[in-house]
């Protein structure tokens, strides 16, 4: 997830490439997708660990 956050931020500095919705590049959209997947995975693992302990 940290790599995706870094990549997302660095894409603002590049200045080349096509821009899409919210003026983000395709790499930023890919990074955002990976961040969402990482957050959902962390939430699922946390919840399943908590329910297994109880």
PyMOL Python script that loads the backbone (N, CA, C, O; Angstrom):
from pymol import cmd

cmd.read_pdbstr("""\
ATOM      1  N   UNK A   1       0.824  -1.182   0.000  1.00  0.00           N
ATOM      2  CA  UNK A   1       0.000   0.000   0.000  1.00  0.00           C
ATOM      3  C   UNK A   1       0.876   1.256   0.000  1.00  0.00           C
ATOM      4  O   UNK A   1       0.524   2.255  -0.627  1.00  0.00           O
ATOM      5  N   UNK A   2       1.995   1.214   0.686  1.00  0.00           N
ATOM      6  CA  UNK A   2       2.874   2.383   0.725  1.00  0.00           C
ATOM      7  C   UNK A   2       3.453   2.697  -0.652  1.00  0.00           C
ATOM      8  O   UNK A   2       3.585   3.862  -1.029  1.00  0.00           O
ATOM      9  N   UNK A   3       3.793   1.653  -1.395  1.00  0.00           N
ATOM     10  CA  UNK A   3       4.288   1.875  -2.763  1.00  0.00           C
ATOM     11  C   UNK A   3       3.225   2.583  -3.605  1.00  0.00           C
ATOM     12  O   UNK A   3       3.532   3.515  -4.348  1.00  0.00           O
ATOM     13  N   UNK A   4       1.996   2.141  -3.486  1.00  0.00           N
ATOM     14  CA  UNK A   4       0.911   2.748  -4.255  1.00  0.00           C
ATOM     15  C   UNK A   4       0.696   4.200  -3.863  1.00  0.00           C
ATOM     16  O   UNK A   4       0.440   5.043  -4.723  1.00  0.00           O
ATOM     17  N   UNK A   5       0.796   4.500  -2.582  1.00  0.00           N
ATOM     18  CA  UNK A   5       0.667   5.892  -2.138  1.00  0.00           C
ATOM     19  C   UNK A   5       1.789   6.757  -2.706  1.00  0.00           C
ATOM     20  O   UNK A   5       1.548   7.874  -3.165  1.00  0.00           O
ATOM     21  N   UNK A   6       3.005   6.238  -2.674  1.00  0.00           N
ATOM     22  CA  UNK A   6       4.138   6.976  -3.234  1.00  0.00           C
ATOM     23  C   UNK A   6       3.999   7.186  -4.724  1.00  0.00           C
ATOM     24  O   UNK A   6       4.244   8.278  -5.236  1.00  0.00           O
ATOM     25  N   UNK A   7       3.607   6.139  -5.412  1.00  0.00           N
ATOM     26  CA  UNK A   7       3.427   6.234  -6.858  1.00  0.00           C
ATOM     27  C   UNK A   7       2.339   7.234  -7.215  1.00  0.00           C
ATOM     28  O   UNK A   7       2.483   8.009  -8.161  1.00  0.00           O
ATOM     29  N   UNK A   8       1.256   7.215  -6.458  1.00  0.00           N
ATOM     30  CA  UNK A   8       0.158   8.155  -6.692  1.00  0.00           C
ATOM     31  C   UNK A   8       0.651   9.594  -6.589  1.00  0.00           C
ATOM     32  O   UNK A   8       0.355  10.420  -7.452  1.00  0.00           O
ATOM     33  N   UNK A   9       1.398   9.888  -5.541  1.00  0.00           N
ATOM     34  CA  UNK A   9       1.906  11.245  -5.341  1.00  0.00           C
ATOM     35  C   UNK A   9       2.918  11.666  -6.386  1.00  0.00           C
ATOM     36  O   UNK A   9       2.899  12.809  -6.843  1.00  0.00           O
ATOM     37  N   UNK A  10       3.804  10.756  -6.773  1.00  0.00           N
ATOM     38  CA  UNK A  10       4.828  11.093  -7.754  1.00  0.00           C
ATOM     39  C   UNK A  10       4.265  11.339  -9.146  1.00  0.00           C
ATOM     40  O   UNK A  10       4.864  12.063  -9.942  1.00  0.00           O
ATOM     41  N   UNK A  11       3.137  10.752  -9.437  1.00  0.00           N
ATOM     42  CA  UNK A  11       2.527  10.966 -10.750  1.00  0.00           C
ATOM     43  C   UNK A  11       2.106  12.420 -10.951  1.00  0.00           C
ATOM     44  O   UNK A  11       2.015  12.877 -12.090  1.00  0.00           O
ATOM     45  N   UNK A  12       1.847  13.156  -9.871  1.00  0.00           N
ATOM     46  CA  UNK A  12       1.515  14.569 -10.012  1.00  0.00           C
ATOM     47  C   UNK A  12       2.711  15.363 -10.532  1.00  0.00           C
ATOM     48  O   UNK A  12       2.532  16.392 -11.183  1.00  0.00           O
ATOM     49  N   UNK A  13       3.920  14.900 -10.253  1.00  0.00           N
ATOM     50  CA  UNK A  13       5.130  15.611 -10.646  1.00  0.00           C
ATOM     51  C   UNK A  13       5.546  15.338 -12.090  1.00  0.00           C
ATOM     52  O   UNK A  13       6.308  16.115 -12.665  1.00  0.00           O
ATOM     53  N   UNK A  14       5.070  14.271 -12.672  1.00  0.00           N
ATOM     54  CA  UNK A  14       5.520  13.879 -14.007  1.00  0.00           C
ATOM     55  C   UNK A  14       5.076  14.846 -15.083  1.00  0.00           C
ATOM     56  O   UNK A  14       5.905  15.306 -15.867  1.00  0.00           O
ATOM     57  N   UNK A  15       3.817  15.165 -15.145  1.00  0.00           N
ATOM     58  CA  UNK A  15       3.342  16.131 -16.113  1.00  0.00           C
ATOM     59  C   UNK A  15       3.074  15.592 -17.506  1.00  0.00           C
ATOM     60  O   UNK A  15       2.524  16.312 -18.340  1.00  0.00           O
ATOM     61  N   UNK A  16       3.444  14.353 -17.785  1.00  0.00           N
ATOM     62  CA  UNK A  16       3.151  13.793 -19.101  1.00  0.00           C
ATOM     63  C   UNK A  16       2.030  12.767 -18.990  1.00  0.00           C
ATOM     64  O   UNK A  16       1.612  12.421 -17.886  1.00  0.00           O
ATOM     65  N   UNK A  17       1.564  12.301 -20.081  1.00  0.00           N
ATOM     66  CA  UNK A  17       0.530  11.280 -20.078  1.00  0.00           C
ATOM     67  C   UNK A  17      -0.863  11.875 -20.100  1.00  0.00           C
ATOM     68  O   UNK A  17      -1.085  13.036 -19.753  1.00  0.00           O
ATOM     69  N   UNK A  18      -1.778  11.043 -20.517  1.00  0.00           N
ATOM     70  CA  UNK A  18      -3.183  11.465 -20.606  1.00  0.00           C
ATOM     71  C   UNK A  18      -3.786  11.615 -19.218  1.00  0.00           C
ATOM     72  O   UNK A  18      -3.418  10.896 -18.288  1.00  0.00           O
ATOM     73  N   UNK A  19      -4.698  12.538 -19.089  1.00  0.00           N
ATOM     74  CA  UNK A  19      -5.400  12.776 -17.831  1.00  0.00           C
ATOM     75  C   UNK A  19      -6.854  12.363 -17.992  1.00  0.00           C
ATOM     76  O   UNK A  19      -7.459  12.563 -19.045  1.00  0.00           O
ATOM     77  N   UNK A  20      -7.398  11.791 -16.946  1.00  0.00           N
ATOM     78  CA  UNK A  20      -8.774  11.315 -16.981  1.00  0.00           C
ATOM     79  C   UNK A  20      -9.578  11.999 -15.883  1.00  0.00           C
ATOM     80  O   UNK A  20      -9.282  13.134 -15.512  1.00  0.00           O
ATOM     81  N   UNK A  21     -10.573  11.329 -15.373  1.00  0.00           N
ATOM     82  CA  UNK A  21     -11.441  11.865 -14.333  1.00  0.00           C
ATOM     83  C   UNK A  21     -10.619  12.365 -13.148  1.00  0.00           C
ATOM     84  O   UNK A  21      -9.653  11.709 -12.761  1.00  0.00           O
ATOM     85  N   UNK A  22     -10.969  13.482 -12.576  1.00  0.00           N
ATOM     86  CA  UNK A  22     -10.260  14.163 -11.474  1.00  0.00           C
ATOM     87  C   UNK A  22      -8.851  14.585 -11.874  1.00  0.00           C
ATOM     88  O   UNK A  22      -8.020  14.865 -11.011  1.00  0.00           O
ATOM     89  N   UNK A  23      -8.575  14.634 -13.184  1.00  0.00           N
ATOM     90  CA  UNK A  23      -7.255  15.002 -13.704  1.00  0.00           C
ATOM     91  C   UNK A  23      -6.160  14.040 -13.237  1.00  0.00           C
ATOM     92  O   UNK A  23      -5.015  14.447 -13.047  1.00  0.00           O
ATOM     93  N   UNK A  24      -6.513  12.764 -13.053  1.00  0.00           N
ATOM     94  CA  UNK A  24      -5.566  11.725 -12.650  1.00  0.00           C
ATOM     95  C   UNK A  24      -5.126  10.942 -13.871  1.00  0.00           C
ATOM     96  O   UNK A  24      -5.882  10.786 -14.830  1.00  0.00           O
ATOM     97  N   UNK A  25      -3.890  10.448 -13.828  1.00  0.00           N
ATOM     98  CA  UNK A  25      -3.381   9.594 -14.895  1.00  0.00           C
ATOM     99  C   UNK A  25      -3.851   8.161 -14.670  1.00  0.00           C
ATOM    100  O   UNK A  25      -4.423   7.836 -13.629  1.00  0.00           O
ATOM    101  N   UNK A  26      -3.600   7.320 -15.657  1.00  0.00           N
ATOM    102  CA  UNK A  26      -3.987   5.910 -15.515  1.00  0.00           C
ATOM    103  C   UNK A  26      -3.193   5.243 -14.398  1.00  0.00           C
ATOM    104  O   UNK A  26      -3.712   4.357 -13.718  1.00  0.00           O
ATOM    105  N   UNK A  27      -1.942   5.655 -14.198  1.00  0.00           N
ATOM    106  CA  UNK A  27      -1.143   5.096 -13.106  1.00  0.00           C
ATOM    107  C   UNK A  27      -1.734   5.477 -11.746  1.00  0.00           C
ATOM    108  O   UNK A  27      -1.693   4.679 -10.809  1.00  0.00           O
ATOM    109  N   UNK A  28      -2.276   6.677 -11.633  1.00  0.00           N
ATOM    110  CA  UNK A  28      -2.898   7.087 -10.382  1.00  0.00           C
ATOM    111  C   UNK A  28      -4.172   6.293 -10.133  1.00  0.00           C
ATOM    112  O   UNK A  28      -4.461   5.926  -8.994  1.00  0.00           O
ATOM    113  N   UNK A  29      -4.932   6.026 -11.184  1.00  0.00           N
ATOM    114  CA  UNK A  29      -6.132   5.209 -11.023  1.00  0.00           C
ATOM    115  C   UNK A  29      -5.765   3.783 -10.619  1.00  0.00           C
ATOM    116  O   UNK A  29      -6.447   3.176  -9.792  1.00  0.00           O
ATOM    117  N   UNK A  30      -4.698   3.249 -11.195  1.00  0.00           N
ATOM    118  CA  UNK A  30      -4.240   1.908 -10.812  1.00  0.00           C
ATOM    119  C   UNK A  30      -3.781   1.890  -9.362  1.00  0.00           C
ATOM    120  O   UNK A  30      -4.085   0.959  -8.615  1.00  0.00           O
ATOM    121  N   UNK A  31      -3.049   2.921  -8.971  1.00  0.00           N
ATOM    122  CA  UNK A  31      -2.585   3.021  -7.587  1.00  0.00           C
ATOM    123  C   UNK A  31      -3.759   3.124  -6.623  1.00  0.00           C
ATOM    124  O   UNK A  31      -3.748   2.498  -5.562  1.00  0.00           O
ATOM    125  N   UNK A  32      -4.766   3.905  -6.982  1.00  0.00           N
ATOM    126  CA  UNK A  32      -5.929   4.042  -6.113  1.00  0.00           C
ATOM    127  C   UNK A  32      -6.660   2.710  -5.985  1.00  0.00           C
ATOM    128  O   UNK A  32      -7.148   2.369  -4.908  1.00  0.00           O
ATOM    129  N   UNK A  33      -6.734   1.965  -7.072  1.00  0.00           N
ATOM    130  CA  UNK A  33      -7.345   0.635  -7.014  1.00  0.00           C
ATOM    131  C   UNK A  33      -6.592  -0.291  -6.073  1.00  0.00           C
ATOM    132  O   UNK A  33      -7.204  -1.031  -5.303  1.00  0.00           O
ATOM    133  N   UNK A  34      -5.267  -0.253  -6.131  1.00  0.00           N
ATOM    134  CA  UNK A  34      -4.462  -1.093  -5.246  1.00  0.00           C
ATOM    135  C   UNK A  34      -4.593  -0.651  -3.787  1.00  0.00           C
ATOM    136  O   UNK A  34      -4.590  -1.490  -2.887  1.00  0.00           O
ATOM    137  N   UNK A  35      -4.708   0.646  -3.547  1.00  0.00           N
ATOM    138  CA  UNK A  35      -4.892   1.150  -2.184  1.00  0.00           C
ATOM    139  C   UNK A  35      -6.221   0.655  -1.632  1.00  0.00           C
ATOM    140  O   UNK A  35      -6.292   0.214  -0.485  1.00  0.00           O
ATOM    141  N   UNK A  36      -7.266   0.723  -2.435  1.00  0.00           N
ATOM    142  CA  UNK A  36      -8.590   0.258  -1.995  1.00  0.00           C
ATOM    143  C   UNK A  36      -8.547  -1.239  -1.702  1.00  0.00           C
ATOM    144  O   UNK A  36      -9.076  -1.688  -0.685  1.00  0.00           O
ATOM    145  N   UNK A  37      -7.923  -2.011  -2.584  1.00  0.00           N
ATOM    146  CA  UNK A  37      -7.810  -3.454  -2.372  1.00  0.00           C
ATOM    147  C   UNK A  37      -7.039  -3.752  -1.085  1.00  0.00           C
ATOM    148  O   UNK A  37      -7.427  -4.638  -0.324  1.00  0.00           O
ATOM    149  N   UNK A  38      -5.954  -3.022  -0.838  1.00  0.00           N
ATOM    150  CA  UNK A  38      -5.160  -3.229   0.374  1.00  0.00           C
ATOM    151  C   UNK A  38      -5.967  -2.888   1.629  1.00  0.00           C
ATOM    152  O   UNK A  38      -5.892  -3.608   2.625  1.00  0.00           O
ATOM    153  N   UNK A  39      -6.734  -1.803   1.588  1.00  0.00           N
ATOM    154  CA  UNK A  39      -7.532  -1.415   2.749  1.00  0.00           C
ATOM    155  C   UNK A  39      -8.644  -2.415   3.032  1.00  0.00           C
ATOM    156  O   UNK A  39      -8.898  -2.756   4.187  1.00  0.00           O
ATOM    157  N   UNK A  40      -9.302  -2.882   1.987  1.00  0.00           N
ATOM    158  CA  UNK A  40     -10.361  -3.877   2.162  1.00  0.00           C
ATOM    159  C   UNK A  40      -9.772  -5.184   2.701  1.00  0.00           C
ATOM    160  O   UNK A  40     -10.350  -5.803   3.595  1.00  0.00           O
ATOM    161  N   UNK A  41      -8.634  -5.600   2.164  1.00  0.00           N
ATOM    162  CA  UNK A  41      -7.978  -6.825   2.642  1.00  0.00           C
ATOM    163  C   UNK A  41      -7.580  -6.700   4.108  1.00  0.00           C
ATOM    164  O   UNK A  41      -7.760  -7.641   4.882  1.00  0.00           O
ATOM    165  N   UNK A  42      -7.045  -5.556   4.492  1.00  0.00           N
ATOM    166  CA  UNK A  42      -6.660  -5.342   5.887  1.00  0.00           C
ATOM    167  C   UNK A  42      -7.880  -5.372   6.802  1.00  0.00           C
ATOM    168  O   UNK A  42      -7.823  -5.930   7.898  1.00  0.00           O
ATOM    169  N   UNK A  43      -8.982  -4.775   6.354  1.00  0.00           N
ATOM    170  CA  UNK A  43     -10.202  -4.777   7.161  1.00  0.00           C
ATOM    171  C   UNK A  43     -10.752  -6.190   7.323  1.00  0.00           C
ATOM    172  O   UNK A  43     -11.165  -6.572   8.418  1.00  0.00           O
ATOM    173  N   UNK A  44     -10.761  -6.963   6.249  1.00  0.00           N
ATOM    174  CA  UNK A  44     -11.262  -8.336   6.312  1.00  0.00           C
ATOM    175  C   UNK A  44     -10.395  -9.184   7.229  1.00  0.00           C
ATOM    176  O   UNK A  44     -10.915  -9.939   8.051  1.00  0.00           O
ATOM    177  N   UNK A  45      -9.088  -9.066   7.098  1.00  0.00           N
ATOM    178  CA  UNK A  45      -8.192  -9.839   7.956  1.00  0.00           C
ATOM    179  C   UNK A  45      -8.328  -9.445   9.423  1.00  0.00           C
ATOM    180  O   UNK A  45      -8.297 -10.307  10.302  1.00  0.00           O
ATOM    181  N   UNK A  46      -8.479  -8.153   9.691  1.00  0.00           N
ATOM    182  CA  UNK A  46      -8.636  -7.683  11.058  1.00  0.00           C
ATOM    183  C   UNK A  46      -9.946  -8.202  11.668  1.00  0.00           C
ATOM    184  O   UNK A  46      -9.974  -8.676  12.803  1.00  0.00           O
ATOM    185  N   UNK A  47     -11.010  -8.102  10.897  1.00  0.00           N
ATOM    186  CA  UNK A  47     -12.302  -8.565  11.409  1.00  0.00           C
ATOM    187  C   UNK A  47     -12.333 -10.080  11.603  1.00  0.00           C
ATOM    188  O   UNK A  47     -12.909 -10.571  12.574  1.00  0.00           O
ATOM    189  N   UNK A  48     -11.719 -10.816  10.686  1.00  0.00           N
ATOM    190  CA  UNK A  48     -11.726 -12.272  10.831  1.00  0.00           C
ATOM    191  C   UNK A  48     -10.855 -12.712  12.001  1.00  0.00           C
ATOM    192  O   UNK A  48     -11.152 -13.717  12.646  1.00  0.00           O
ATOM    193  N   UNK A  49      -9.794 -11.979  12.282  1.00  0.00           N
ATOM    194  CA  UNK A  49      -8.943 -12.308  13.434  1.00  0.00           C
ATOM    195  C   UNK A  49      -9.679 -12.018  14.738  1.00  0.00           C
ATOM    196  O   UNK A  49      -9.581 -12.788  15.695  1.00  0.00           O
ATOM    197  N   UNK A  50     -10.408 -10.919  14.776  1.00  0.00           N
ATOM    198  CA  UNK A  50     -11.157 -10.561  15.992  1.00  0.00           C
ATOM    199  C   UNK A  50     -12.286 -11.563  16.266  1.00  0.00           C
ATOM    200  O   UNK A  50     -12.518 -11.925  17.419  1.00  0.00           O
ATOM    201  N   UNK A  51     -12.980 -12.007  15.233  1.00  0.00           N
ATOM    202  CA  UNK A  51     -14.067 -12.940  15.431  1.00  0.00           C
ATOM    203  C   UNK A  51     -13.543 -14.338  15.787  1.00  0.00           C
ATOM    204  O   UNK A  51     -14.221 -15.093  16.484  1.00  0.00           O
ATOM    205  N   UNK A  52     -12.356 -14.680  15.317  1.00  0.00           N
ATOM    206  CA  UNK A  52     -11.766 -15.988  15.635  1.00  0.00           C
ATOM    207  C   UNK A  52     -11.330 -16.056  17.092  1.00  0.00           C
ATOM    208  O   UNK A  52     -11.354 -17.128  17.697  1.00  0.00           O
ATOM    209  N   UNK A  53     -10.931 -14.919  17.658  1.00  0.00           N
ATOM    210  CA  UNK A  53     -10.506 -14.897  19.057  1.00  0.00           C
ATOM    211  C   UNK A  53     -11.683 -15.002  20.012  1.00  0.00           C
ATOM    212  O   UNK A  53     -11.528 -15.501  21.126  1.00  0.00           O
ATOM    213  N   UNK A  54     -12.851 -14.544  19.599  1.00  0.00           N
ATOM    214  CA  UNK A  54     -14.025 -14.542  20.490  1.00  0.00           C
ATOM    215  C   UNK A  54     -14.764 -15.811  20.429  1.00  0.00           C
ATOM    216  O   UNK A  54     -15.773 -15.971  21.116  1.00  0.00           O
TER     217      UNK A  54
END
""", "prot")
cmd.dss("prot")
cmd.show_as("cartoon", "prot")
cmd.util.cbc("prot")
cmd.orient("prot")
